[in-house]
Amino acid sequence: MTDPRGDEVRRLRTVEQLSVREIRARTGLGRNRVYDLLRGVPPPERTRRPNAKDSLRAEAVALRSTGHSVPEIAQRLGVSRSTAYLWVRHLPLQRDPEQEQQRRRAHSKTMTEGRWATHRRERDEAQAAVHDLAARVVGDLDDRDVLLLGAVSYWCEGTKSKPWRRDDHVQFVNSDPGLLLLFLRFLEVCGVDRAAPSYRVSIHETADAEAAADWWAEELALPRDRFQRSTLKKHKVNTARRNVGDAYRGCLVINVPGSRELYWRIEGMIAGLFQSVRHV
């Protein structure tokens, strides 16, 4: 049998929207008895006290529905994790698998960077100190130093004559502005002015060849009218290239005309260096 008092109490609550105090006054029942009869019946909106966190709770629910975790919600709203959990525990976390993978990668990266931050800072400081000490060892270079360095650089990066293909012609190719400046200085010591060679940019076809040529001319103080048409490399879609973006300017090719004797001089200096090493 149903309790008529319980039915009346619930009717007063749901239909007439009375508070517990008002129901007690109407029925004469005690406070605990009224609460017991109202178990499971939500209070009317008018009896609820305004809560300053109601807007935060609603925002937490909205964040949860878009796939945010409890720690993310707590951090975003500036509340404790336990509070955020109480607000959204009735909502299961649903995330797109790809988004979840990206989130995990980002979290892993953040944790790794935080764990190694001190080590990396100490390493970078030690590296900078060694760089500074080593740079001071170099000092000023005289012409002999430049000749030897230029000859070695060319033997590493320049085109060389082969037994099956004789080509006594000086052509230097590189993408490092510092090494290119060293070779240009080498040419000047050898009596070759910067206006004598021809220059050419070798670059992938997806890059801006003209902009790269302008950059090389300005960076190395080269006459722009000595630049020939750029050589464009075919782009292979399946190749994961890293030399992309605005900082990619390809390689600079330096061709020295009438350079057979200069090539012989380079060969002679290299032979002398190798001979000197053997006698050490």
Backbone hydrogen bonds in HBPLUS format (Angstrom, degrees):
<---DONOR---> <-ACCEPTOR-->    atom                        ^
c    i                          cat <-CA-CA->   ^        H-A-AA   ^      H-
h    n   atom  resd res      DA  || num        DHA   H-A  angle D-A-AA Bond
n    s   type  num  typ     dist DA aas  dist angle  dist       angle   num
A0006-GLY N   A0003-ASP O   2.96 MM   3  5.13 117.5  2.36 100.0 115.7     1
A0007-ASP N   A0003-ASP O   3.00 MM   4  6.38 156.3  2.06 155.3 162.2     2
A0008-GLU N   A0004-PRO O   2.98 MM   4  6.14 154.7  2.05 141.9 148.7     3
A0009-VAL N   A0005-ARG O   2.84 MM   4  6.04 158.7  1.88 148.3 154.4     4
A0010-ARG N   A0006-GLY O   2.94 MM   4  6.12 163.3  1.97 150.4 154.7     5
A0011-ARG N   A0007-ASP O   2.91 MM   4  6.05 145.3  2.03 139.0 149.1     6
A0012-LEU N   A0008-GLU O   2.89 MM   4  6.13 160.1  1.93 150.9 155.6     7
A0013-ARG N   A0009-VAL O   3.07 MM   4  6.29 144.7  2.19 139.3 149.2     8
A0014-THR N   A0010-ARG O   2.88 MM   4  6.03 168.2  1.90 151.5 154.0     9
A0015-VAL N   A0011-ARG O   2.78 MM   4  5.35 154.6  1.85 141.3 150.2    10
A0018-LEU N   A0012-LEU O   3.06 MM   6  5.87 167.8  2.07 141.0 144.6    11
A0023-ILE N   A0019-SER O   2.91 MM   4  6.19 153.0  1.99 149.5 157.5    12
A0024-ARG N   A0020-VAL O   2.92 MM   4  6.12 156.8  1.98 150.4 156.4    13
A0025-ALA N   A0021-ARG O   3.03 MM   4  6.28 154.7  2.09 146.0 152.6    14
A0026-ARG N   A0022-GLU O   3.00 MM   4  6.19 144.8  2.13 140.3 149.8    15
A0027-THR N   A0023-ILE O   2.87 MM   4  5.99 157.0  1.92 152.4 158.1    16
A0028-GLY N   A0024-ARG O   2.70 MM   4  5.11 147.5  1.80 139.2 147.1    17
A0034-VAL N   A0030-GLY O   3.02 MM   4  6.27 156.1  2.08 150.9 157.1    18
A0035-TYR N   A0031-ARG O   3.02 MM   4  6.32 164.5  2.04 154.4 158.5    19
A0036-ASP N   A0032-ASN O   2.91 MM   4  6.09 150.0  2.01 143.1 151.7    20
A0037-LEU N   A0033-ARG O   3.02 MM   4  6.26 153.3  2.10 145.7 152.0    21
A0038-LEU N   A0034-VAL O   2.97 MM   4  6.17 134.0  2.19 143.3 156.3    22
A0039-ARG N   A0036-ASP O   3.42 MM   3  5.37 164.7  2.44 103.2 105.2    23
A0041-VAL N   A0038-LEU O   2.87 MM   3  5.31 162.9  1.90 139.4 140.2    24
A0047-THR N   A0044-PRO O   3.04 MM   3  5.64 149.7  2.14 114.6 122.8    25
A0048-ARG N   A0045-GLU O   3.16 MM   3  5.39 154.4  2.23 106.1 113.8    26
A0054-ASP N   A0051-ASN O   3.10 MM   3  5.42 169.1  2.11 114.9 116.7    27
A0057-ARG N   A0053-LYS O   2.79 MM   4  6.06 154.1  1.86 154.0 161.7    28
A0058-ALA N   A0054-ASP O   3.00 MM   4  6.28 158.0  2.04 147.1 152.4    29
A0059-GLU N   A0055-SER O   2.97 MM   4  6.20 151.6  2.05 141.3 149.3    30
A0060-ALA N   A0056-LEU O   2.80 MM   4  6.04 149.0  1.89 146.2 155.2    31
A0061-VAL N   A0057-ARG O   2.99 MM   4  6.31 155.9  2.05 150.0 155.6    32
A0062-ALA N   A0058-ALA O   3.01 MM   4  6.28 154.6  2.08 143.1 150.3    33
A0063-LEU N   A0059-GLU O   2.89 MM   4  6.13 156.0  1.95 148.5 154.7    34
A0064-ARG N   A0060-ALA O   2.91 MM   4  6.12 154.9  1.97 147.2 154.3    35
A0065-SER N   A0061-VAL O   3.01 MM   4  6.23 153.0  2.08 145.9 152.7    36
A0066-THR N   A0063-LEU O   3.11 MM   3  5.23 141.7  2.27  98.2 109.3    37
A0068-HIS N   A0063-LEU O   3.15 MM   5  5.60 159.5  2.19 142.6 142.4    38
A0067-GLY N   A0064-ARG O   3.01 MM   3  5.25 162.4  2.04 112.4 114.5    39
A0073-ILE N   A0069-SER O   2.91 MM   4  6.19 157.7  1.96 152.7 159.2    40
A0074-ALA N   A0070-VAL O   2.89 MM   4  6.09 165.1  1.91 158.4 162.3    41
A0075-GLN N   A0071-PRO O   2.99 MM   4  6.12 159.0  2.03 145.1 150.6    42
A0076-ARG N   A0072-GLU O   2.88 MM   4  6.01 159.5  1.92 147.1 153.4    43
A0077-LEU N   A0073-ILE O   2.94 MM   4  6.05 159.0  1.99 153.1 157.6    44
A0078-GLY N   A0074-ALA O   2.87 MM   4  5.66 123.1  2.20 137.4 150.0    45
A0079-VAL N   A0074-ALA O   3.10 MM   5  4.97 147.7  2.21 135.1 142.1    46
A0084-ALA N   A0080-SER O   3.06 MM   4  6.36 165.1  2.09 150.6 154.7    47
A0085-TYR N   A0081-ARG O   2.83 MM   4  6.01 153.8  1.90 146.6 154.2    48
A0086-LEU N   A0082-SER O   3.04 MM   4  6.28 157.7  2.09 145.0 149.9    49
A0087-TRP N   A0083-THR O   3.14 MM   4  6.41 148.1  2.24 147.2 155.5    50
A0088-VAL N   A0084-ALA O   3.19 MM   4  6.42 143.5  2.33 145.7 154.5    51
A0089-ARG N   A0085-TYR O   2.81 MM   4  5.34 120.0  2.17 155.8 162.8    52
A0091-LEU N   A0088-VAL O   2.89 MM   3  5.43 164.7  1.92 121.5 126.2    53
A0099-GLN N   A0096-ASP O   3.00 MM   3  5.16 111.2  2.49 102.5 119.1    54
A0100-GLU N   A0096-ASP O   2.83 MM   4  6.08 157.4  1.88 161.6 169.3    55
A0101-GLN N   A0097-PRO O   2.99 MM   4  6.19 152.4  2.07 143.5 150.5    56
A0102-GLN N   A0098-GLU O   2.97 MM   4  6.24 157.9  2.02 149.0 154.8    57
A0103-ARG N   A0099-GLN O   2.86 MM   4  6.09 154.6  1.93 146.6 154.0    58
A0104-ARG N   A0100-GLU O   2.94 MM   4  6.16 156.7  1.99 146.7 152.5    59
A0105-ARG N   A0101-GLN O   2.96 MM   4  6.20 155.9  2.02 146.5 153.2    60
A0106-ALA N   A0102-GLN O   2.92 MM   4  6.13 161.7  1.95 149.7 154.6    61
A0107-HIS N   A0103-ARG O   2.88 MM   4  6.08 157.6  1.93 147.8 154.4    62
A0108-SER N   A0104-ARG O   2.86 MM   4  6.02 160.6  1.90 147.1 152.6    63
A0109-LYS N   A0105-ARG O   2.88 MM   4  6.10 155.7  1.94 148.2 154.9    64
A0110-THR N   A0106-ALA O   2.95 MM   4  6.18 158.3  2.00 147.3 153.0    65
A0111-MET N   A0107-HIS O   2.94 MM   4  6.18 161.9  1.98 152.9 157.5    66
A0112-THR N   A0108-SER O   2.91 MM   4  6.07 159.0  1.95 147.4 153.6    67
A0113-GLU N   A0109-LYS O   2.89 MM   4  6.05 166.2  1.91 152.3 156.0    68
A0114-GLY N   A0110-THR O   2.97 MM   4  6.12 156.2  2.03 144.9 151.7    69
A0115-ARG N   A0111-MET O   2.92 MM   4  6.09 150.8  2.01 144.1 152.2    70
A0116-TRP N   A0112-THR O   2.94 MM   4  6.12 152.2  2.02 151.8 158.6    71
A0117-ALA N   A0113-GLU O   2.89 MM   4  5.53 112.7  2.35 139.8 151.9    72
A0120-ARG N   A0116-TRP O   2.88 MM   4  6.05 165.4  1.90 161.4 165.3    73
A0121-ARG N   A0117-ALA O   2.95 MM   4  6.14 155.7  2.01 147.6 154.4    74
A0122-GLU N   A0118-THR O   2.97 MM   4  6.21 165.3  1.99 154.5 157.9    75
A0123-ARG N   A0119-HIS O   2.86 MM   4  6.07 156.0  1.92 147.8 155.4    76
A0124-ASP N   A0120-ARG O   2.83 MM   4  6.00 161.7  1.86 149.1 153.7    77
A0125-GLU N   A0121-ARG O   2.96 MM   4  6.17 156.4  2.02 148.0 154.4    78
A0126-ALA N   A0122-GLU O   2.96 MM   4  6.15 157.7  2.01 146.6 152.6    79
A0127-GLN N   A0123-ARG O   2.83 MM   4  6.06 154.6  1.90 148.8 156.7    80
A0128-ALA N   A0124-ASP O   2.92 MM   4  6.11 158.4  1.97 146.6 151.9    81
A0129-ALA N   A0125-GLU O   3.07 MM   4  6.31 151.2  2.16 143.3 150.7    82
A0130-VAL N   A0126-ALA O   3.06 MM   4  6.34 157.6  2.12 148.6 153.9    83
A0131-HIS N   A0127-GLN O   2.89 MM   4  6.13 160.4  1.93 152.4 158.3    84
A0132-ASP N   A0128-ALA O   2.98 MM   4  6.17 159.3  2.03 144.9 150.1    85
A0133-LEU N   A0129-ALA O   3.05 MM   4  6.27 160.9  2.09 146.3 151.3    86
A0134-ALA N   A0130-VAL O   2.88 MM   4  6.02 166.1  1.90 154.6 158.7    87
A0135-ALA N   A0131-HIS O   2.85 MM   4  5.98 155.6  1.91 149.6 156.4    88
A0136-ARG N   A0132-ASP O   3.20 MM   4  6.38 148.8  2.30 142.3 149.2    89
A0137-VAL N   A0134-ALA O   3.12 MM   3  5.22 139.3  2.29  98.4 109.9    90
A0138-VAL N   A0135-ALA O   3.23 MM   3  5.54 139.2  2.40 102.7 112.5    91
A0146-VAL N   A0142-ASP O   3.08 MM   4  6.42 161.5  2.11 155.1 160.3    92
A0147-LEU N   A0143-ASP O   2.86 MM   4  6.10 157.1  1.91 152.0 158.3    93
A0148-LEU N   A0144-ARG O   3.03 MM   4  6.29 166.3  2.05 155.4 157.8    94
A0149-LEU N   A0145-ASP O   2.92 MM   4  6.10 169.6  1.93 156.5 159.9    95
A0150-GLY N   A0146-VAL O   2.78 MM   4  5.75 159.4  1.82 147.0 153.6    96
A0151-ALA N   A0147-LEU O   2.95 MM   4  6.04 157.7  2.00 145.6 151.5    97
A0152-VAL N   A0148-LEU O   3.04 MM   4  6.23 164.1  2.07 149.7 153.6    98
A0153-SER N   A0149-LEU O   2.89 MM   4  6.05 161.7  1.92 149.0 154.8    99
A0154-TYR N   A0150-GLY O   2.91 MM   4  6.08 157.3  1.96 145.7 151.9   100
A0155-TRP N   A0151-ALA O   2.93 MM   4  6.16 157.1  1.99 146.9 153.4   101
A0156-CYS N   A0152-VAL O   3.04 MM   4  6.30 135.6  2.25 143.5 154.9   102
A0156-CYS N   A0153-SER O   3.20 MM   3  5.20 132.1  2.44  94.0 106.8   103
A0157-GLU N   A0153-SER O   2.90 MM   4  6.07 159.4  1.94 153.6 159.2   104
A0158-GLY N   A0154-TYR O   2.58 MM   4  4.55 152.1  1.65 134.2 139.8   105
A0159-THR N   A0171-GLN O   2.96 MM  12  5.62 156.6  2.02 157.5 165.0   106
A0162-LYS N   A0165-ARG O   2.88 MM   3  4.84 165.1  1.90 142.5 137.8   107
A0165-ARG N   A0162-LYS O   2.96 MM   3  4.84 148.8  2.06  99.2 109.3   108
A0169-HIS N   A0167-ASP O   2.90 MM   2  5.56 132.5  2.13 106.1  91.7   109
A0256-VAL N   A0170-VAL O   3.08 MM  86  5.58 173.6  2.08 167.0 166.3   110
A0172-PHE N   A0254-ILE O   2.91 MM  82  5.10 156.8  1.97 143.6 149.7   111
A0254-ILE N   A0172-PHE O   2.78 MM  82  5.10 166.0  1.80 154.3 159.3   112
A0174-ASN N   A0252-LEU O   3.26 MM  78  5.72 155.0  2.33 141.8 148.0   113
A0252-LEU N   A0174-ASN O   2.89 MM  78  5.72 168.9  1.90 158.0 154.4   114
A0180-LEU N   A0176-ASP O   3.03 MM   4  6.25 160.9  2.07 158.2 164.4   115
A0181-LEU N   A0177-PRO O   2.91 MM   4  6.08 152.1  1.99 145.4 152.6   116
A0182-LEU N   A0178-GLY O   3.05 MM   4  6.33 152.5  2.13 143.9 151.4   117
A0183-PHE N   A0179-LEU O   2.99 MM   4  6.30 153.9  2.06 145.8 152.4   118
A0184-LEU N   A0180-LEU O   2.90 MM   4  6.16 154.4  1.96 147.2 154.6   119
A0185-ARG N   A0181-LEU O   2.91 MM   4  6.14 152.5  1.99 146.0 153.5   120
A0186-PHE N   A0182-LEU O   2.93 MM   4  6.21 147.8  2.04 141.5 150.9   121
A0187-LEU N   A0183-PHE O   2.89 MM   4  6.27 151.9  1.97 147.7 154.6   122
A0188-GLU N   A0184-LEU O   3.03 MM   4  6.34 153.6  2.10 144.6 151.4   123
A0189-VAL N   A0185-ARG O   3.01 MM   4  6.33 156.3  2.06 149.7 155.6   124
A0190-CYS N   A0186-PHE O   3.02 MM   4  6.29 141.1  2.17 140.9 152.1   125
A0190-CYS N   A0187-LEU O   3.04 MM   3  4.91 120.4  2.41  90.5 106.3   126
A0192-VAL N   A0187-LEU O   2.74 MM   5  5.00 166.3  1.76 144.5 140.9   127
A0191-GLY N   A0188-GLU O   2.94 MM   3  4.93 157.7  1.99 103.4 109.4   128
A0196-ALA N   A0193-ASP O   3.01 MM   3  5.54 164.7  2.04 117.2 122.2   129
A0198-SER N   A0255-ASN O   2.92 MM  57  5.27 154.0  1.98 150.7 156.7   130
A0255-ASN N   A0198-SER O   2.97 MM  57  5.27 176.9  1.97 160.2 161.2   131
A0199-TYR N   A0226-ARG O   3.02 MM  27  6.06 167.0  2.03 142.4 143.6   132
A0228-GLN N   A0199-TYR O   2.70 MM  29  6.04 162.0  1.73 173.6 177.4   133
A0200-ARG N   A0253-VAL O   3.00 MM  53  5.03 143.2  2.14 140.5 148.0   134
A0253-VAL N   A0200-ARG O   2.71 MM  53  5.03 165.8  1.73 160.2 164.2   135
A0231-THR N   A0201-VAL O   2.78 MM  30  6.17 153.5  1.85 155.3 164.0   136
A0202-SER N   A0251-CYS O   2.89 MM  49  5.13 166.5  1.91 146.7 151.1   137
A0251-CYS N   A0202-SER O   2.86 MM  49  5.13 166.0  1.88 152.5 154.3   138
A0203-ILE N   A0231-THR O   2.90 MM  28  6.31 161.0  1.94 171.4 177.3   139
A0233-LYS N   A0203-ILE O   2.78 MM  30  5.84 156.5  1.84 133.2 140.1   140
A0207-ALA N   A0204-HIS O   3.04 MM   3  5.75 166.7  2.06 121.8 126.1   141
A0205-GLU N   A0233-LYS O   2.95 MM  28  5.56 157.1  2.00 158.0 150.4   142
A0212-ALA N   A0208-ASP O   3.04 MM   4  6.28 152.3  2.12 146.7 154.9   143
A0213-ALA N   A0209-ALA O   2.94 MM   4  6.22 154.9  2.00 148.6 155.0   144
A0214-ASP N   A0210-GLU O   2.98 MM   4  6.26 158.8  2.02 149.6 155.3   145
A0215-TRP N   A0211-ALA O   2.97 MM   4  6.20 153.2  2.04 143.5 151.0   146
A0216-TRP N   A0212-ALA O   2.96 MM   4  6.24 165.0  1.98 155.7 158.2   147
A0217-ALA N   A0213-ALA O   2.99 MM   4  6.16 162.4  2.03 150.2 155.2   148
A0218-GLU N   A0214-ASP O   3.07 MM   4  6.28 157.7  2.12 146.9 152.3   149
A0219-GLU N   A0215-TRP O   2.80 MM   4  5.90 167.6  1.82 158.7 162.8   150
A0220-LEU N   A0216-TRP O   3.02 MM   4  5.94 162.9  2.05 148.9 151.9   151
A0222-LEU N   A0217-ALA O   2.86 MM   5  4.60 158.2  1.91 133.8 140.7   152
A0226-ARG N   A0223-PRO O   3.06 MM   3  5.64 164.2  2.08 117.4 122.3   153
A0227-PHE N   A0224-ARG O   3.19 MM   3  5.65 162.5  2.22 116.4 118.5   154
A0239-THR N   A0236-LYS O   3.11 MM   3  5.54 160.3  2.15 113.2 119.5   155
A0241-ARG N   A0239-THR O   3.08 MM   2  5.76 120.9  2.44 108.8  92.6   156
A0244-VAL N   A0242-ARG O   2.90 MM   2  5.58 132.5  2.13 105.6  91.3   157
A0248-TYR N   A0245-GLY O   3.15 MM   3  5.62 161.4  2.19 112.1 117.9   158
A0263-TYR N   A0259-SER O   2.87 MM   4  6.07 154.1  1.94 149.8 156.6   159
A0264-TRP N   A0260-ARG O   3.00 MM   4  6.36 153.1  2.08 147.1 154.5   160
A0265-ARG N   A0261-GLU O   2.93 MM   4  6.26 150.2  2.02 145.9 154.2   161
A0266-ILE N   A0262-LEU O   3.00 MM   4  6.35 153.7  2.08 148.2 154.8   162
A0267-GLU N   A0263-TYR O   2.93 MM   4  6.27 161.4  1.97 151.6 156.6   163
A0268-GLY N   A0264-TRP O   2.88 MM   4  6.14 156.1  1.94 149.0 155.6   164
A0269-MET N   A0265-ARG O   2.92 MM   4  6.22 158.1  1.97 151.7 156.7   165
A0270-ILE N   A0266-ILE O   2.96 MM   4  6.17 163.7  1.99 155.9 160.2   166
A0271-ALA N   A0267-GLU O   2.93 MM   4  6.13 159.2  1.97 148.7 154.9   167
A0272-GLY N   A0268-GLY O   2.95 MM   4  6.16 154.8  2.01 145.7 152.7   168
A0273-LEU N   A0269-MET O   2.91 MM   4  6.17 153.8  1.98 147.5 154.5   169
A0274-PHE N   A0270-ILE O   2.92 MM   4  6.17 166.5  1.94 155.3 158.4   170
A0275-GLN N   A0271-ALA O   2.92 MM   4  6.07 155.8  1.98 145.5 152.8   171
A0276-SER N   A0272-GLY O   2.90 MM   4  6.06 153.5  1.97 144.1 151.5   172
A0277-VAL N   A0273-LEU O   2.98 MM   4  6.27 152.0  2.06 148.6 155.9   173
A0278-ARG N   A0274-PHE O   3.09 MM   4  6.37 153.2  2.17 145.0 151.7   174
A0279-HIS N   A0275-GLN O   3.28 MM   4  6.55 137.4  2.47 141.6 151.8   175
A0279-HIS N   A0276-SER O   3.24 MM   3  5.30 132.7  2.48  95.3 107.3   176
A0280-VAL N   A0277-VAL O   3.22 MM   3  5.34 160.0  2.26 105.0 111.1   177
